Amino acid sequence: MIPGNDLCYNPGGVQKPEPLLHRTRETKTSMDSATPSQLKRAITLPHATAMVAGTIIGASIFVQPSEITGRVPSVTGVFLIWLVSGALTIFGALVCAELASTFTRSGGVYVYLSEAFSPALGFLWGWAMFWSMHSGIIAAISAVFGRYAAYFFPLTNGAIKGVAIAAILLLSAVNYIGVKQGSTLQALFTAGKLIAIAFIIVFGLTRGARMPAHFAVGDLGNFGGISASSFLLALVAGLFAYGGWHMVTYSSEETRDPRTVIPRALILGTILVTVCYLALNAVYMYVLPLAAVASSTRIAADAADALVGSGGGAFMSALVVFSTFGALSGIILAGPRVYYAMARDGLLFRWLGAIHPRFHTPYKAILLQAVWSCVLVASGTYRTLFTRVVYTEWIFFGLMAIGLFLLRHRPAIRRSYRIWGYPVTPALFAISSFAIVINQIVSSPLESMFGLSLVLIGLPAYFLQARYNQERSQASASH
């Protein structure tokens, strides 16, 4: 018996819900209201697009270029990495766009994997999300937030972690009281950082024209000497900077007209971010020698210092603090919707599927995510979390693309959007995803095996939950 098809969360008791495939219809509530046991539809196209762009643009573009340039020390190579990373992200967004127009239940990737393959695979995605992928991203970005806040205040390592934890708790509280509040906050922060990025690009290219040299490579710049392994590892770093593009799909039941809004938001948001990233990297290499870009641990601040002096570093540090806080808002909003969906399908503790009667949010899932993310902040490091998060989620992204092929052969399934370039686009995305995974395993076998083990440990938990659901269902039937 497949768990998730025999038991789901129901405040009034156990019920026999429809199979997963037939539970993809939108909840029939008004656009702005909901009953106490339902989520509230408050996310519009501007909110959803801001969630895509604002969640992607966090801290990485302001610190990550050094990770890429160190492995691909060439102007051509750096631009190629960012362009390929952006293209793969857009391909992934197109895959998600078709799936989001097909399945409108909250949960996103969890739902898509469950429908295409099995609830077991969907469970593994949610399991990995909670223990490493999603909570790890929250911890990593909040750690960067704390580190850049220390630019303005003398903070010890312990105090930096305290600032990071405080940011998680504050934003969790905002999202606890309503999806409208959380999505509006996200939209405001996204608008602010896009304005700032536009200013940086214009100011950098105009003020930087006075610099003595542009795109200076020095002893670097030999693109032909870059190995395939180094290119793929740099690509992983680039993809980390684009991470989060899929999270808007998690809140489908809180989105107005999700079949059209979410696909449009995915496409608009990823294209916008790709343009911003290419332009920002052009500014970095326009004003700084390539060797300085490769060695910098705060590339945006160093570029600002080169343009206007030490005050530029303060401006950029403030921008990173602002940007990471905005990204955290969207990421913290998204994750609990997956845990809520899993609990509703009977794959997690039923209490995680509880909806707040006043705020219409999955409040217990929000609280649990906040607690575990704070634990990761207190015990982990940015680089360790980085290697675990990016590597493990691309296994599922590749499977999600394969799932799209499988779902195309099911005539009963309706979709409002069909992916551009089918079957080439999803095939390229799947192949690239697995190439990244294989290269990561070869390059860092111990860390990679840790990530795989963390995911696969979820299988016993899934079957234990399935057995519990079956026994509970049989006991209810006997009465």
C-alpha positions as CSV (number, residue, x, y, z in Angstrom):
1,M,0.0,0.0,0.0
2,I,1.4,3.4,-1.0
3,P,1.5,5.9,1.9
4,G,0.0,9.2,1.1
5,N,-2.9,7.7,-0.8
6,D,-4.5,6.1,2.3
7,L,-4.2,8.8,5.0
8,C,-3.7,12.6,5.1
9,Y,-3.9,15.3,7.7
10,N,-7.5,16.2,8.6
11,P,-8.2,18.3,11.7
12,G,-11.4,16.3,12.2
13,G,-9.9,12.9,12.0
14,V,-8.9,10.3,9.5
15,Q,-10.3,10.3,6.0
16,K,-9.9,8.6,2.7
17,P,-8.6,11.2,0.3
18,E,-8.4,11.0,-3.5
19,P,-5.3,9.6,-5.1
20,L,-2.5,12.1,-5.6
21,L,-3.2,12.6,-9.3
22,H,-6.7,13.7,-8.6
23,R,-5.8,16.0,-5.7
24,T,-4.1,18.5,-8.1
25,R,-7.2,20.6,-8.5
26,E,-7.0,24.0,-7.0
27,T,-8.7,24.5,-3.7
28,K,-12.1,26.1,-4.4
29,T,-11.9,29.2,-2.2
30,S,-12.2,32.8,-3.1
31,M,-9.1,34.7,-4.1
32,D,-8.7,36.6,-0.9
33,S,-10.4,34.5,1.8
34,A,-10.1,31.0,3.2
35,T,-11.8,28.9,5.8
36,P,-9.9,28.3,9.1
37,S,-8.5,25.0,7.8
38,Q,-7.3,26.4,4.4
39,L,-4.4,28.3,3.1
40,K,-5.1,31.8,1.8
41,R,-4.5,32.8,-1.8
42,A,-2.6,36.1,-1.6
43,I,0.4,35.7,-4.0
44,T,0.0,37.5,-7.3
45,L,2.3,37.6,-10.4
46,P,4.5,40.5,-9.0
47,H,4.8,38.7,-5.7
48,A,5.7,35.4,-7.3
49,T,8.2,37.0,-9.7
50,A,9.8,38.9,-6.8
51,M,10.0,35.6,-4.9
52,V,11.9,34.0,-7.8
53,A,14.3,36.8,-8.3
54,G,14.6,37.8,-4.7
55,T,15.2,34.3,-3.5
56,I,18.0,33.7,-6.1
57,I,19.7,37.0,-5.4
58,G,21.0,36.5,-1.9
59,A,24.6,36.7,-1.0
60,S,26.4,34.5,-3.5
61,I,26.7,37.1,-6.3
62,F,28.5,39.3,-3.9
63,V,30.9,36.7,-2.6
64,Q,30.8,33.7,-5.0
65,P,32.6,35.0,-8.1
66,S,35.9,34.3,-6.3
67,E,34.9,30.6,-6.1
68,I,34.4,30.6,-9.9
69,T,37.3,32.7,-10.9
70,G,39.7,30.6,-8.8
71,R,38.7,27.5,-10.8
72,V,38.3,29.1,-14.2
73,P,40.9,31.9,-14.2
74,S,39.9,33.5,-17.5
75,V,37.6,36.3,-18.4
76,T,36.0,34.2,-21.2
77,G,35.7,31.2,-18.8
78,V,34.1,33.3,-16.0
79,F,31.5,34.8,-18.4
80,L,30.9,31.3,-19.9
81,I,30.3,29.8,-16.4
82,W,27.8,32.5,-15.5
83,L,26.0,32.2,-18.9
84,V,25.8,28.4,-18.8
85,S,24.6,28.5,-15.1
86,G,21.9,31.0,-16.1
87,A,20.9,28.9,-19.1
88,L,20.6,25.7,-17.0
89,T,18.6,27.6,-14.4
90,I,16.2,28.9,-17.1
91,F,15.9,25.3,-18.5
92,G,15.1,24.1,-15.0
93,A,12.6,26.9,-14.6
94,L,10.9,25.8,-17.9
95,V,10.7,22.2,-16.6
96,C,9.1,23.5,-13.4
97,A,6.8,25.8,-15.3
98,E,5.2,22.9,-17.2
99,L,4.9,20.8,-14.0
100,A,3.5,23.8,-12.0
101,S,0.8,24.3,-14.7
102,T,-0.1,20.6,-14.3
103,F,-0.1,20.2,-10.5
104,T,-1.3,23.0,-8.4
105,R,-1.1,21.5,-4.9
106,S,1.4,23.1,-2.6
107,G,4.7,21.3,-2.4
108,G,6.4,21.9,-5.7
109,V,9.2,19.5,-6.4
110,Y,7.8,17.1,-3.8
111,V,4.5,16.8,-5.6
112,Y,6.2,16.5,-9.0
113,L,8.4,13.6,-8.0
114,S,5.5,11.9,-6.2
115,E,3.3,12.1,-9.2
116,A,6.0,11.1,-11.8
117,F,7.6,8.3,-9.8
118,S,6.4,7.4,-6.3
119,P,5.5,9.1,-3.0
120,A,8.8,7.5,-1.7
121,L,10.9,9.7,-4.0
122,G,8.8,12.8,-3.1
123,F,9.4,11.9,0.6
124,L,13.2,11.7,0.1
125,W,13.1,15.2,-1.4
126,G,11.3,16.5,1.6
127,W,13.6,14.6,3.9
128,A,16.7,16.0,2.3
129,M,15.1,19.4,2.2
130,F,14.6,19.5,5.9
131,W,17.8,18.0,7.2
132,S,20.2,19.5,4.6
133,M,19.1,21.2,1.4
134,H,16.5,23.9,2.4
135,S,17.4,24.3,6.1
136,G,21.1,24.3,5.0
137,I,20.5,27.2,2.6
138,I,18.7,29.2,5.3
139,A,21.7,28.6,7.7
140,A,24.3,29.4,5.0
141,I,22.6,32.7,3.9
142,S,21.9,33.8,7.5
143,A,25.6,33.1,8.3
144,V,26.6,35.5,5.5
145,F,24.1,38.0,6.8
146,G,25.7,37.9,10.2
147,R,29.3,38.0,8.8
148,Y,28.5,41.2,6.8
149,A,26.7,42.8,9.7
150,A,30.0,42.4,11.5
151,Y,31.5,45.0,9.1
152,F,29.6,47.7,11.0
153,F,29.8,46.2,14.5
154,P,32.6,44.4,16.2
155,L,31.2,40.9,16.6
156,T,32.8,37.7,17.8
157,N,32.2,34.4,15.9
158,G,29.6,33.6,18.5
159,A,27.9,36.9,18.2
160,I,27.8,36.5,14.4
161,K,25.9,33.3,14.8
162,G,23.6,35.0,17.2
163,V,22.8,37.6,14.6
164,A,22.1,34.9,12.0
165,I,19.8,33.1,14.4
166,A,18.0,36.3,15.3
167,A,17.4,36.9,11.5
168,I,15.9,33.5,11.1
169,L,13.6,33.8,14.1
170,L,12.4,37.3,13.1
171,L,11.6,36.3,9.5
172,S,9.9,33.1,10.7
173,A,7.7,35.3,12.9
174,V,6.7,37.5,9.9
175,N,5.8,34.4,7.8
176,Y,4.0,32.9,10.8
177,I,1.4,35.7,10.8
178,G,0.5,35.5,7.1
179,V,1.7,34.7,3.6
180,K,0.6,38.1,2.4
181,Q,2.9,39.8,4.9
182,G,5.8,37.5,4.0
183,S,5.4,37.8,0.2
184,T,5.0,41.6,0.4
185,L,8.1,41.9,2.5
186,Q,9.9,39.7,-0.1
187,A,8.7,41.9,-2.9
188,L,9.8,45.1,-1.2
189,F,13.3,43.8,-0.6
190,T,13.5,42.4,-4.1
191,A,12.6,45.8,-5.6
192,G,15.2,47.5,-3.4
193,K,18.0,45.2,-4.3
194,L,17.2,45.4,-8.0
195,I,17.4,49.2,-7.9
196,A,20.7,48.9,-6.0
197,I,22.1,46.4,-8.6
198,A,21.1,48.7,-11.5
199,F,22.9,51.6,-9.7
200,I,26.0,49.5,-9.2
201,I,26.1,48.5,-12.9
202,V,25.6,52.0,-14.2
203,F,28.0,53.6,-11.7
204,G,30.6,50.9,-12.1
205,L,30.7,51.1,-15.9
206,T,30.8,54.9,-15.9
207,R,33.1,55.6,-12.9
208,G,35.2,52.6,-13.8
209,A,36.0,54.1,-17.2
210,R,38.7,56.1,-15.3
211,M,40.5,53.0,-14.2
212,P,43.9,52.4,-15.8
213,A,43.0,49.0,-17.1
214,H,39.9,46.9,-17.7
215,F,39.5,43.1,-17.8
216,A,43.1,42.8,-16.8
217,V,44.1,39.2,-16.7
218,G,47.8,39.5,-15.7
219,D,49.4,36.0,-15.5
220,L,45.9,34.4,-15.6
221,G,43.6,34.1,-18.6
222,N,44.5,30.8,-20.2
223,F,41.1,29.4,-20.8
224,G,42.5,26.5,-22.9
225,G,44.3,25.1,-19.8
226,I,41.1,24.7,-17.8
227,S,40.1,21.1,-17.1
228,A,36.6,19.7,-17.5
229,S,36.5,18.9,-13.8
230,S,37.5,22.5,-12.9
231,F,34.8,23.8,-15.2
232,L,32.1,21.6,-13.7
233,L,33.2,22.5,-10.1
234,A,33.0,26.2,-11.1
235,L,29.6,25.5,-12.6
236,V,28.4,24.1,-9.3
237,A,29.5,27.4,-7.6
238,G,27.6,29.3,-10.3
239,L,24.5,27.2,-9.8
240,F,24.6,27.8,-6.1
241,A,24.4,31.5,-6.8
242,Y,21.3,30.8,-8.9
243,G,19.8,28.5,-6.3
244,G,16.2,28.9,-5.2
245,W,14.5,29.4,-8.5
246,H,12.1,26.5,-7.9
247,M,10.8,27.6,-4.5
248,V,7.9,29.6,-5.8
249,T,6.2,26.3,-6.7
250,Y,6.0,25.3,-3.0
251,S,3.2,27.8,-2.3
252,S,0.8,26.9,-5.2
253,E,-2.3,26.8,-3.0
254,E,-1.5,30.4,-1.8
255,T,-1.0,31.7,-5.4
256,R,-3.8,33.2,-7.4
257,D,-4.3,31.3,-10.7
258,P,-1.2,29.2,-10.1
259,R,-1.4,27.4,-13.5
260,T,-0.5,30.7,-15.3
261,V,1.1,32.9,-12.6
262,I,3.8,30.4,-11.4
263,P,5.1,29.5,-14.9
264,R,5.3,33.2,-15.9
265,A,7.0,34.1,-12.6
266,L,9.6,31.3,-13.1
267,I,10.5,32.5,-16.6
268,L,10.5,36.2,-15.9
269,G,12.4,35.8,-12.6
270,T,15.2,33.6,-13.9
271,I,15.8,35.7,-17.1
272,L,16.0,38.9,-15.0
273,V,18.5,37.3,-12.6
274,T,20.7,36.0,-15.4
275,V,20.9,39.5,-16.9
276,C,21.8,41.0,-13.5
277,Y,24.5,38.4,-12.8
278,L,26.2,38.8,-16.2
279,A,26.2,42.6,-15.8
280,L,27.5,42.5,-12.2
281,N,30.4,40.2,-13.2
282,A,31.2,42.5,-16.1
283,V,31.5,45.4,-13.5
284,Y,33.7,43.3,-11.2
285,M,36.2,42.4,-13.9
286,Y,36.0,45.9,-15.5
287,V,37.4,47.5,-12.3
288,L,39.5,44.7,-10.7
289,P,42.3,42.6,-12.1
290,L,41.3,39.0,-12.5
291,A,43.7,37.9,-9.8
292,A,42.0,40.2,-7.3
293,V,38.6,38.7,-8.3
294,A,39.9,35.2,-7.8
295,S,41.4,35.9,-4.3
296,S,38.6,38.1,-2.9
297,T,36.3,36.9,-0.2
298,R,34.0,40.0,-0.5
299,I,34.2,40.8,-4.2
300,A,31.4,43.4,-4.3
301,A,33.0,45.4,-1.4
302,D,36.4,45.2,-3.0
303,A,35.0,46.5,-6.3
304,A,33.3,49.4,-4.5
305,D,36.6,50.3,-2.7
306,A,38.4,50.4,-6.0
307,L,35.8,52.8,-7.4
308,V,35.2,55.2,-4.5
309,G,37.5,54.3,-1.6
310,S,36.9,52.7,1.8
311,G,33.3,54.0,1.9
312,G,32.4,51.8,-1.0
313,G,33.1,48.7,1.1
314,A,30.6,50.0,3.7
315,F,27.9,50.5,1.0
316,M,28.4,47.1,-0.5
317,S,28.4,45.4,2.9
318,A,25.1,47.1,3.6
319,L,23.8,45.9,0.3
320,V,24.8,42.3,1.2
321,V,23.0,42.6,4.5
322,F,19.9,44.0,2.8
323,S,20.0,41.4,0.0
324,T,20.5,38.3,2.2
325,F,17.8,39.4,4.6
326,G,15.4,39.7,1.6
327,A,16.4,36.3,0.2
328,L,15.9,34.7,3.6
329,S,12.4,36.0,3.7
330,G,11.4,34.1,0.6
331,I,13.3,31.0,1.5
332,I,11.8,30.8,5.0
333,L,8.3,31.4,3.5
334,A,8.6,28.5,1.0
335,G,10.0,25.5,2.9
336,P,7.2,24.9,5.4
337,R,4.7,24.5,2.5
338,V,6.5,21.3,1.5
339,Y,6.4,19.9,5.1
340,Y,2.7,20.9,5.3
341,A,2.0,19.0,2.1
342,M,3.8,15.9,3.2
343,A,2.0,15.9,6.5
344,R,-1.4,16.3,4.7
345,D,-0.5,13.3,2.5
346,G,0.4,11.2,5.6
347,L,4.1,11.2,5.1
348,L,5.0,13.2,8.2
349,F,3.6,13.8,11.6
350,R,0.0,14.9,11.2
351,W,0.5,17.9,13.4
352,L,2.9,19.4,10.9
353,G,-0.1,19.8,8.5
354,A,-1.9,22.1,10.9
355,I,-3.0,25.5,9.6
356,H,-3.3,28.5,11.9
357,P,-7.1,29.3,12.3
358,R,-6.4,33.1,12.2
359,F,-3.3,33.5,10.0
360,H,-4.0,30.6,7.6
361,T,-0.3,29.6,7.6
362,P,1.3,26.2,8.3
363,Y,2.6,27.6,11.5
364,K,3.9,24.4,13.1
365,A,6.0,23.6,10.0
366,I,7.3,27.2,10.1
367,L,8.4,26.7,13.8
368,L,10.1,23.4,13.2
369,Q,12.0,24.8,10.2
370,A,13.2,27.7,12.3
371,V,14.4,25.5,15.1
372,W,16.4,23.2,12.9
373,S,17.9,26.0,10.8
374,C,19.1,27.7,14.0
375,V,20.8,24.4,15.0
376,L,22.6,24.3,11.7
377,V,23.8,27.9,12.2
378,A,25.1,27.1,15.6
379,S,27.0,23.9,14.5
380,G,28.0,24.3,10.8
381,T,30.1,26.4,8.5
382,Y,29.2,28.2,5.2
383,R,31.4,26.1,3.0
384,T,30.3,22.8,4.5
385,L,26.7,23.7,4.0
386,F,27.4,24.9,0.5
387,T,28.9,21.6,-0.7
388,R,26.0,19.6,0.8
389,V,23.2,21.7,-0.4
390,V,24.0,22.2,-4.1
391,Y,25.2,18.6,-4.7
392,T,22.2,16.7,-3.2
393,E,19.4,18.8,-4.7
394,W,20.7,18.4,-8.3
395,I,20.0,14.6,-8.0
396,F,16.4,15.4,-7.6
397,F,16.3,18.1,-10.3
398,G,17.6,15.6,-12.8
399,L,14.9,13.1,-11.8
400,M,12.3,15.9,-12.0
401,A,13.2,16.5,-15.6
402,I,13.0,12.8,-16.4
403,G,9.6,12.8,-14.6
404,L,8.4,15.4,-17.1
405,F,9.0,12.9,-19.9
406,L,7.1,10.2,-18.0
407,L,4.1,12.5,-17.4
408,R,3.9,13.5,-21.0
409,H,2.9,9.9,-21.8
410,R,-0.1,10.0,-19.4
411,P,-3.0,11.2,-21.5
412,A,-5.3,11.9,-18.5
413,I,-3.1,14.7,-17.3
414,R,-3.9,18.3,-18.3
415,R,-1.3,21.1,-18.5
416,S,-1.7,24.8,-19.2
417,Y,1.9,25.3,-20.4
418,R,4.2,23.2,-22.5
419,I,7.9,23.6,-22.2
420,W,9.8,25.3,-25.0
421,G,12.2,23.1,-26.9
422,Y,10.8,19.8,-25.8
423,P,12.4,17.2,-25.7
424,V,15.8,18.9,-26.0
425,T,15.4,21.4,-23.2
426,P,14.4,18.9,-20.4
427,A,17.0,16.4,-21.7
428,L,19.8,18.9,-21.6
429,F,18.8,19.9,-18.1
430,A,18.7,16.3,-16.9
431,I,22.0,15.4,-18.4
432,S,23.7,18.5,-17.0
433,S,22.2,17.8,-13.5
434,F,23.6,14.3,-13.4
435,A,27.0,15.4,-14.9
436,I,27.3,17.9,-12.0
437,V,26.4,15.1,-9.5
438,I,28.9,12.6,-10.9
439,N,31.7,15.2,-11.0
440,Q,31.0,16.2,-7.4
441,I,31.2,12.5,-6.3
442,V,34.5,12.1,-8.2
443,S,36.0,15.3,-6.8
444,S,34.8,15.0,-3.2
445,P,33.9,11.4,-2.5
446,L,33.7,11.6,1.3
447,E,31.5,14.7,1.4
448,S,29.4,13.4,-1.5
449,M,28.8,10.1,0.2
450,F,27.8,11.9,3.4
451,G,25.2,13.8,1.3
452,L,23.9,10.6,-0.3
453,S,23.7,8.8,3.0
454,L,21.7,11.7,4.5
455,V,19.2,11.3,1.7
456,L,19.0,7.5,1.7
457,I,18.5,7.3,5.4
458,G,15.1,8.7,4.6
459,L,14.0,5.4,3.0
460,P,13.6,3.5,6.3
461,A,11.8,6.5,7.8
462,Y,9.4,6.5,4.8
463,F,8.6,2.8,5.1
464,L,8.1,3.0,8.9
465,Q,5.7,5.9,8.2
466,A,3.9,3.8,5.5
467,R,3.5,0.9,7.9
468,Y,2.2,3.2,10.6
469,N,-0.3,4.7,8.1
470,Q,-1.5,1.3,7.0
471,E,-2.0,0.0,10.5
472,R,-3.8,3.2,11.5
473,S,-6.1,2.9,8.4
474,Q,-6.9,-0.7,9.1
475,A,-7.6,0.0,12.8
476,S,-10.0,2.8,11.7
477,A,-11.7,0.6,9.2
478,S,-12.2,-2.2,11.8
479,H,-14.2,0.3,14.0
